[in-house]
Amino acid sequence: MKNVSDLILESNNDYSKLEKDYQIYGYGSLVLDPYNSIKQIQTSLSFLSVSIIIPSYNCRDTVIACLKALGKSSFNNRHSDQLEVIVVDDGSSDGTFEALIELRIGLKYSVMRQAHLGRAHAMNTGIAASTGDIIISCDADMILSVHTISELVKRHSVLEEEVVLVGFRSNIHDVSLDIAQNLVGHLPKFWDDNRYHYDWPGWPENMMQVTKHLKLLGDGRKLWLTDTITPSDEIWTLPRMVYGALFSMRRSLINRIGGFEEKFQGWGWEDTWIGTLAICEGALIIPVPSATGYHLDHPDRSPSKWEESRQNFTLIEQLSRQSLNTAKSNYLENALARIVEHYENRFRCYEQELTTEFESINRIKKFLADEANTAFYHFCLGQYKLAISYYCEAQEMKSQDLANYARCYFEIGNPNAGLEVLAEALQCFPDDPLLLMESIWHYARLNKISTAKKLFYDMLSVISNDPICLYLLRHSPEEHTNRGWKYLQQGFVNLAWRDFTAALLLDCDYQEAHYGWEQCDKRN
């Protein structure tokens, strides 16, 4: 019998057919035009009911801001009879339960208290108590954008196949809670999420771009990234793209899985495992950049967070060696028994308050009225030709815009045009590390490796602490080349080329990298 790891290796994630099915309904693009999707307001959605589950441990203030934001959501204002929110107080000691009893907002929510058992237990308690057709996982420190719930439900109402829809988040620091709860109507910045813009220098910078929005990350493919601190790369897989901060799936799927694995203790990886089991059950993982939230950044709540993470990762490796039936457990069956207190808010949203919804749409329109912003929007989504058309019309651009502009030409196979953009940009921004590094890649793409290498070392003499340079130097030519071969075997030719090029910048006589370079050219 095949184990879970075997099933992941056989699981394709090409959801192209679902994209076509979705467009038939007139809702716009499933993935690739999030702002236009948001602007297409649906005054009536399907009869699907929704349960948002929020596990909370010592998050009293942020969970209140989270609930107030949900009360302003377009879905609550238009379909409050289809929405329930369940907060599971996981044994907090900060008065969370008492504060939520006193809260008065127009939102149907319940709060349930259990002993402190961890996020997986809390999620199962909430799911077992819920009634919705759609289950949305939401962190207690998330301020969901006004359209997020509607954007997820729109897709679930059309897609009959089992899917896991993943939303995105933008970290925000040092903001008062009064301001935080009003972020619900702000611009949805999907590009701030580390799946669109990785936290540390290196490549791929944008995991969504390089995987065609996760379509190419099935069949057990992997991405290798680093935090520039630890010597080894972190491995990113399709299940890791499921973040507990914001994702949704049908109740039928979560029931088949049996809920969250309760062997996970402390921080991390329980969401990756739920994604793993969903994939094994045949679900496709689909990103929804129109479903976003602001994550209220906070200090680590556990002093042993990273040790907990390591232990939970070891658990995933152990569980993955089991058969699917053995790896699954029905944790939902007895989850309700651990509830020690329960409160249901009886206030409802009886009057529509749509100001926040329209304010958000106006912010989107204002943002897209600037050509450089629109170009950046399409660049983040990997729509390079569209981005170029807007960059050409942009009146003012920063060095980052110009580097992205050149990268668009690089990605469509026209590095000569990219170099023209970079040459002009460097006249305005001399010694800019982004522009210089982009020039290096462009020269290398034109097989001018000697020119690229000279520029690289000239750059190091001027900007010795540039993060990309330091990242490149941290790995030996052999390490870059080995990773290049792994990418090439998976069909990620551009990533492979980048690593082979990095090896040649460090040692232009490294024959294995030359051979890898030639193989990339043949694939292209």
C-alpha positions in Angstrom: 0.0 0.0 0.0 1.3 3.5 -0.9 2.3 5.8 1.9 1.4 9.5 2.1 4.7 10.6 0.5 4.0 8.4 -2.5 0.6 9.9 -3.0 2.0 13.4 -2.8 4.5 12.5 -5.6 1.6 11.4 -7.8 -0.6 14.4 -7.1 -0.9 16.9 -10.0 -2.0 20.4 -9.2 -2.9 21.7 -12.6 -6.3 23.4 -12.1 -6.5 24.9 -15.6 -9.9 23.2 -16.3 -11.3 24.8 -13.2 -10.2 28.2 -14.4 -12.2 27.7 -17.6 -15.2 26.5 -15.6 -15.1 29.5 -13.3 -15.0 32.0 -16.1 -18.2 30.6 -17.6 -20.0 31.9 -14.6 -18.9 35.5 -15.3 -17.0 36.0 -12.1 -13.8 36.9 -13.9 -10.4 35.2 -13.5 -10.1 32.4 -10.8 -6.6 33.6 -9.9 -5.0 36.1 -12.2 -7.0 39.3 -11.8 -7.8 39.6 -8.1 -8.7 43.3 -8.1 -11.1 42.9 -11.0 -12.7 40.0 -9.2 -13.2 42.2 -6.1 -14.8 44.9 -8.2 -17.4 42.5 -9.6 -19.7 42.6 -6.5 -22.1 39.7 -6.3 -25.2 40.8 -4.4 -26.4 37.2 -4.2 -24.2 34.2 -3.7 -25.1 30.5 -3.5 -26.9 29.0 -0.5 -23.6 27.8 0.9 -23.2 28.6 4.6 -19.9 29.6 6.1 -18.2 28.9 9.4 -15.0 30.8 10.3 -13.0 29.1 13.0 -10.6 31.3 15.0 -8.3 29.5 17.6 -7.2 32.0 20.2 -4.5 31.7 22.9 -3.9 34.9 24.9 -4.9 37.1 21.9 -7.7 39.0 23.7 -7.1 42.4 22.0 -6.3 41.2 18.5 -9.2 38.7 18.4 -11.6 41.6 19.3 -10.2 43.6 16.4 -10.5 40.5 14.2 -14.2 40.1 15.0 -15.0 43.8 14.6 -13.4 43.6 11.1 -15.5 40.5 10.2 -18.5 42.4 11.3 -17.7 45.0 8.6 -17.2 42.3 5.9 -19.3 42.4 2.7 -20.4 38.9 3.3 -21.7 39.6 6.8 -23.5 42.7 5.5 -25.1 41.0 2.6 -25.5 37.4 3.8 -25.4 37.4 7.6 -27.8 34.5 7.8 -25.2 32.3 6.0 -22.3 33.2 8.3 -21.2 32.0 11.8 -17.9 32.7 13.5 -16.6 30.5 16.2 -13.7 31.6 18.5 -12.1 28.8 20.5 -10.4 30.1 23.6 -7.5 27.7 24.0 -7.1 28.1 27.8 -6.1 31.8 27.7 -5.1 33.6 30.8 -5.6 37.1 29.5 -9.4 37.4 29.9 -10.2 36.5 26.3 -13.4 34.7 27.1 -14.8 37.4 29.5 -13.9 40.1 27.0 -15.8 38.4 24.2 -18.9 38.0 26.3 -18.9 41.8 26.8 -18.4 42.5 23.1 -21.4 44.0 21.3 -21.1 43.9 17.5 -23.4 43.0 14.6 -21.9 39.5 14.0 -23.1 36.0 14.7 -20.3 34.6 16.8 -19.8 32.0 19.5 -16.9 31.7 21.9 -16.0 28.4 23.4 -13.4 27.8 26.2 -11.3 24.7 26.5 -8.1 23.8 28.4 -4.9 24.9 26.8 -4.2 22.1 24.3 -2.9 23.8 21.2 -4.0 25.1 17.8 -4.9 21.7 16.3 -7.2 20.8 19.2 -8.8 24.3 19.1 -9.5 24.0 15.3 -11.1 20.6 15.8 -13.3 21.9 18.6 -14.5 24.8 16.4 -15.1 22.6 13.4 -17.0 20.0 15.4 -19.2 22.8 16.8 -19.8 24.5 13.5 -22.6 24.0 11.0 -21.3 25.7 7.8 -20.8 24.1 4.4 -17.5 26.0 4.0 -14.9 26.0 6.8 -12.5 29.0 6.9 -9.4 28.9 9.1 -8.5 32.3 10.4 -5.8 33.4 12.9 -6.8 35.5 15.9 -4.4 38.2 14.8 -5.8 38.6 11.2 -7.8 41.5 10.0 -9.5 40.1 6.9 -10.1 42.5 4.1 -13.8 43.4 3.5 -14.1 41.2 0.4 -12.2 38.1 1.6 -15.0 35.9 2.7 -17.1 36.7 -0.4 -14.1 36.0 -2.7 -13.6 32.5 -1.1 -17.4 31.7 -1.2 -17.7 32.8 -4.8 -15.2 30.2 -5.8 -16.5 27.4 -3.6 -20.0 28.0 -5.0 -18.8 27.4 -8.6 -16.1 24.7 -8.1 -17.8 21.5 -7.3 -14.5 19.6 -7.1 -12.7 19.4 -3.8 -10.3 22.3 -3.4 -8.4 24.1 -0.8 -8.4 27.8 -1.3 -5.5 29.7 0.2 -5.5 33.4 1.1 -2.7 35.8 1.7 -1.5 38.1 4.4 0.4 41.4 4.8 2.3 41.7 8.0 1.8 45.0 9.8 3.8 46.3 12.8 3.3 48.7 15.7 -0.3 49.8 14.9 -3.0 50.6 17.5 -5.9 48.2 17.7 -8.3 51.1 16.9 -6.5 51.6 13.6 -6.1 47.8 13.0 -9.8 47.0 12.9 -10.2 49.7 10.2 -7.6 48.0 8.0 -10.6 45.9 6.8 -11.2 48.4 4.0 -7.6 49.1 3.0 -5.9 48.0 -0.2 -5.6 44.2 -0.3 -1.8 43.7 -0.6 -1.4 40.1 -1.7 2.1 40.8 -2.9 3.4 41.3 0.7 2.9 37.7 1.5 6.1 35.7 1.6 4.7 33.3 -1.0 4.7 36.3 -3.4 7.7 38.0 -2.0 10.0 35.8 0.0 11.3 37.2 3.2 15.0 36.7 2.4 17.3 37.4 -0.6 17.7 34.6 -3.1 15.6 32.9 -5.7 12.9 32.3 -6.5 11.8 35.7 -5.2 8.2 34.9 -6.0 7.1 31.4 -5.5 3.7 32.1 -7.1 5.3 33.4 -10.3 7.7 30.6 -10.8 5.1 27.8 -10.2 2.4 29.4 -12.3 0.4 30.0 -9.1 1.0 26.5 -7.8 0.0 24.7 -11.0 3.6 23.5 -11.4 4.2 22.6 -7.8 2.3 19.3 -7.8 3.9 15.9 -8.5 6.2 16.3 -5.4 8.1 19.2 -6.9 10.1 21.3 -4.4 11.6 24.8 -4.1 14.8 25.4 -2.1 15.1 28.8 -0.3 17.2 30.0 2.5 16.9 32.5 5.4 20.5 33.6 4.9 21.3 32.5 8.5 21.1 28.8 8.5 23.5 27.0 6.1 20.9 24.6 4.6 18.0 25.6 2.4 14.4 25.3 3.5 12.3 23.0 1.3 9.0 24.4 0.1 6.3 22.1 -1.2 2.7 22.3 -2.3 1.3 21.4 1.2 3.4 24.2 2.7 1.4 26.7 0.7 -1.5 26.1 3.0 -1.2 28.6 5.8 -3.5 28.3 8.8 -3.8 32.1 9.0 -6.3 32.0 6.1 -7.5 29.0 4.0 -10.9 27.4 3.3 -12.3 24.0 2.3 -15.7 22.3 2.2 -16.9 20.5 5.3 -17.1 17.3 3.3 -13.3 17.4 2.7 -12.4 18.2 6.3 -14.7 15.4 7.5 -13.0 12.9 5.2 -9.6 14.0 6.6 -10.9 13.6 10.1 -9.8 17.1 11.3 -6.5 18.4 12.4 -3.8 16.0 13.6 -3.8 16.5 17.4 -0.3 15.0 17.8 1.1 18.4 16.8 2.1 20.3 19.9 3.0 24.0 20.0 3.8 26.0 17.0 3.8 25.1 13.3 3.2 22.5 10.7 -0.4 21.4 11.6 -1.6 23.5 8.6 1.0 21.8 6.3 -0.3 18.4 7.3 -3.9 19.3 6.7 -2.8 20.4 3.3 -1.0 17.2 2.8 -4.0 15.1 3.6 -6.3 17.2 1.5 -4.0 16.6 -1.5 -4.0 12.9 -0.8 -7.8 13.0 -0.9 -7.6 14.5 -4.4 -8.0 18.2 -3.6 -6.3 20.9 -5.6 -4.6 23.8 -3.9 -5.7 27.1 -5.5 -4.3 30.5 -4.5 -6.8 33.3 -4.2 -4.9 36.6 -4.1 -8.2 38.5 -3.9 -8.7 36.9 -0.4 -6.3 38.7 1.9 -5.8 40.0 5.4 -3.5 42.1 7.5 -1.6 40.1 10.0 -0.9 42.0 13.3 2.7 41.1 14.0 3.5 40.2 17.6 6.4 38.8 19.6 6.6 35.0 19.8 4.0 33.8 22.3 6.0 30.7 23.1 9.7 30.9 24.2 10.2 27.4 22.6 8.5 28.2 19.3 11.4 27.0 17.1 12.0 23.9 19.0 8.3 23.1 18.8 8.5 23.7 15.0 11.4 21.2 14.7 9.5 18.6 16.7 6.4 19.1 14.6 8.4 18.8 11.4 9.8 15.5 12.5 6.3 14.4 13.2 5.3 15.2 9.6 8.2 13.1 8.3 7.0 10.2 10.5 3.3 10.5 9.5 4.3 10.8 5.8 5.7 7.3 5.9 2.4 5.8 6.8 -0.5 4.8 4.6 -3.2 7.4 4.2 -5.8 5.4 6.2 -3.3 5.0 9.0 -2.2 8.7 8.9 -5.8 9.9 9.3 -7.7 9.9 12.6 -11.2 11.1 13.3 -10.5 13.8 15.8 -13.8 15.6 15.3 -15.9 12.9 16.8 -15.1 13.7 20.5 -13.9 17.3 20.2 -17.0 18.8 21.7 -16.5 17.0 25.0 -13.6 19.3 25.9 -15.7 22.5 25.8 -15.9 23.8 29.4 -17.7 27.1 28.7 -19.8 28.4 25.8 -21.2 31.8 24.9 -23.2 32.9 21.8 -23.5 36.5 20.8 -27.2 37.2 20.0 -26.6 40.5 18.2 -27.0 40.3 14.4 -26.3 42.4 11.4 -29.8 43.5 10.5 -28.9 46.6 8.4 -26.5 46.7 5.5 -23.5 48.9 6.1 -21.6 49.0 2.8 -19.4 52.0 3.3 -16.3 50.0 4.0 -16.9 47.8 0.9 -17.1 50.8 -1.4 -14.2 52.6 0.2 -12.1 49.5 -0.5 -13.1 49.4 -4.2 -12.3 53.1 -4.5 -8.8 52.5 -3.0 -8.3 49.8 -5.6 -9.4 52.1 -8.5 -7.1 54.9 -7.2 -4.2 52.5 -7.0 -4.7 51.2 -10.5 -5.1 54.7 -11.9 -1.3 55.0 -11.6 0.5 53.1 -14.5 3.5 52.1 -12.4 1.2 50.6 -9.7 -0.8 48.7 -12.4 2.4 47.4 -13.9 3.6 46.3 -10.5 0.3 44.5 -9.9 0.6 42.5 -13.2 4.3 41.9 -12.5 3.6 40.3 -9.2 1.0 38.0 -10.9 3.5 36.9 -13.5 1.8 38.7 -16.4 4.9 40.2 -17.9 3.7 41.4 -21.2 0.8 43.3 -19.6 3.2 44.7 -17.0 5.5 46.0 -19.8 2.6 47.8 -21.5 2.0 49.7 -18.3 5.6 50.3 -17.5 6.0 51.9 -20.9 3.3 54.5 -20.0 4.4 55.1 -16.4 5.5 58.7 -15.7 7.6 58.2 -12.6 9.3 55.0 -11.5 11.6 54.1 -8.6 14.6 51.9 -9.0 12.5 48.9 -7.9 10.0 49.6 -10.6 12.8 49.8 -13.2 14.4 46.6 -12.0 11.0 44.9 -12.3 10.5 46.5 -15.8 13.7 45.0 -17.0 12.9 41.6 -15.4 9.7 41.5 -17.4 11.7 41.6 -20.6 14.1 38.9 -19.2 11.2 36.6 -18.4 9.7 36.9 -21.9 13.1 36.1 -23.5 14.2 39.6 -24.6 17.2 40.5 -22.4 18.5 43.0 -24.9 15.4 45.2 -24.3 15.9 44.6 -20.6 19.5 45.9 -20.8 18.3 49.0 -22.5 15.9 49.7 -19.6 18.7 49.1 -17.1 21.3 51.2 -18.9 18.9 54.2 -18.8 17.9 53.4 -15.2 21.5 53.4 -14.0 22.0 56.9 -15.3 19.3 58.0 -12.8 20.2 55.5 -10.0 24.0 54.8 -10.3 25.3 52.0 -8.1 21.8 50.9 -7.2 22.2 47.2 -6.2 18.9 46.1 -7.6 19.7 47.5 -11.0 23.3 46.3 -11.0 22.3 42.7 -10.0 19.6 42.7 -12.7 22.1 43.8 -15.2 24.4 40.9 -14.3 21.6 38.4 -14.9 20.8 40.0 -18.3 24.4 39.9 -19.5 24.7 36.3 -18.4 21.5 35.5 -20.4 23.2 36.9 -23.5 26.1 34.5 -22.8 28.3 37.4 -21.8 29.5 35.7 -18.6 32.8 37.5 -18.5 31.0 40.9 -18.6 28.6 39.6 -16.0 31.4 38.4 -13.7 33.3 41.7 -14.0 30.2 43.7 -13.1 29.5 41.4 -10.2 33.0 41.9 -8.6 32.9 45.6 -9.4 29.6 45.7 -7.6 31.1 43.9 -4.6 33.9 46.4 -4.3 31.3 49.2 -4.0 28.4 47.5 -2.2 30.0 44.7 -0.2 27.0 44.1 2.0 24.3 43.7 -0.7 22.1 40.8 0.5 21.8 39.2 -3.0 25.6 39.2 -3.4 26.1 37.8 0.1 23.5 35.1 -0.6 25.3 34.1 -3.8 28.7 34.0 -2.1 27.4 31.9 0.8 27.1 28.9 -1.5 30.0 27.3 -3.3 29.9 26.7 -7.1 29.3 23.0 -6.3 26.3 23.8 -4.1 24.7 26.2 -6.7 25.3 23.6 -9.4 23.8 20.7 -7.4 20.7 22.8 -6.8 20.6 23.7 -10.4 20.4 20.1 -11.4 17.6 19.5 -9.0 15.6 22.3 -10.5 16.3 21.2 -14.0 15.1 17.6 -13.2 11.8 19.1 -12.1 11.4 21.3 -15.2 12.2 24.6 -13.4 14.6 25.7 -16.2 14.9 29.3 -15.3 15.7 28.6 -11.6 18.2 26.0 -12.8 19.8 28.5 -15.1 20.0 31.0 -12.2 22.0 28.6 -10.1 24.3 27.5 -12.9 25.0 31.1 -13.6 25.7 31.8 -9.9 28.2 29.0 -10.0 29.9 30.5 -13.1 30.0 34.0 -11.5 32.0 32.4 -8.7 34.1 30.2 -11.0 33.8 30.7 -14.7 35.8 27.5 -15.4 33.5 25.3 -13.4 32.7 22.7 -16.1 29.7 21.1 -14.4 28.0 24.5 -14.3 28.9 25.1 -18.0 27.3 21.7 -18.9 24.2 22.6 -16.9 24.0 25.9 -18.6 24.0 24.2 -22.0 21.2 21.8 -20.9 19.1 24.8 -19.9 19.6 26.4 -23.3 18.5 23.2 -25.0 15.3 23.1 -22.8 14.5 26.8 -23.7 
